[in-house]
Amino acid sequence: MAVAPSSVVGAEKVLTPDALEFVLHMDRLFHDRRDVLLGARRTRRARLAAGESLDFLPETAGIRSSEWQVAQAPADLLDRRVEITGPTDPKMAINALNSGARVVRTFPTPRPKASNTH
């Protein structure tokens, strides 16, 4: 496998010989399957570009029509303690206050510096 030199600082820390060997191994395992999937993606994109609409797979109709539900979210995910938002314009402040969080942290909008020209 040949790898072109990278201009990214620190690339040699990521593209180690072991990492490159891993990528080569994965390519050997999945090259043909990847090419089949990429070909199917190109075909699907062309059909969509020609006007075909998106729909669910027919083989998943049974799942969609059956009775099912997901598990409850854990309590620690339901407890929104802090909403962090960007500059405090009215829309951001309203969204933060409506978020349900117990605390809202905002970052003040920088004010323009005063001009000394009189």
Residue pairs with C-beta under 8 A, 6 or more apart in sequence:
1 20
1 23
1 24
3 15
3 20
6 12
6 15
48 54
56 64
80 99
80 100
80 101
80 102
81 101
81 102
81 103
82 101
82 102
82 103
82 104
82 105
83 96
83 99
83 101
83 103
83 104
83 105
84 105
84 106
85 92
85 93
85 95
85 96
85 104
85 105
85 106
85 107
86 92
86 106
86 107
87 106
87 107
87 108
87 109
88 106
88 107
88 108
88 109
89 109
92 106
93 104
93 106
96 104
96 106
97 104
